[in-house]
Structures are given as structure tokens and as C-alpha cells.
């Protein structure tokens, strides 16, 4: 069971890393005002996905495991905690480069 959760977390992390690399490349290439608005929207969407994907994935996993093992609501609560932790980890990974640029 822990292997499934870790595998899911690793796959999700690789997916989000690819999204962030593409955004970094785009930011270096374009610099006019219209593209800045589009880039700001893309950052907002990436931030939303960085929060939503882990939460939804872990919530679904918690519901599924609760139904399978009849442990309601304990695995669901554990999934919420893991989903929030992973979402905050992704936010930290996402926000740190912006904070380093300001300093």
C-alpha cells in the first residue's frame, strides 16, 4: 500500500517538474506585455494544478482504500493529510525560485 502511494507521488512530482521546466523556458524567450499577462495566467494555473492534483489524487486514493479495507474514515483522513503535505511541498518547490529572484 505504501509502495502505491510513493509511486503515485513520484509520478506526480515528475509530471509537475516537466510543467515547471516548460514555463521557465517560455519566460526566457518572451518579454513583451501581452506575453507577461499570459505567463502570469500560466503561473496561476500551474499553482492551481500543483495544489489540486495531489489533493484530488490522495482523496480518491483514501476513499478507494477505505472502501477496500473497510476502515472508514481513517485512511481518508490520512489521505487528506498526505495530500495537503504533498501540495505544500509542491508549492514550496514552485515558489522558491521566485523568492530567490527577488532577493
Secondary structure, DSSP 8 states (H G I E B T S, - for coil): -HHHHHHHHHHHHHHHHHHHHHHHHHHHH--SHHHHHHHHHHHHHHHHHHHHHHHHHHHHHHHHHHHHHT-TTHHHHHHHHHHHHHHHHHHHHHHHHHHHHH-
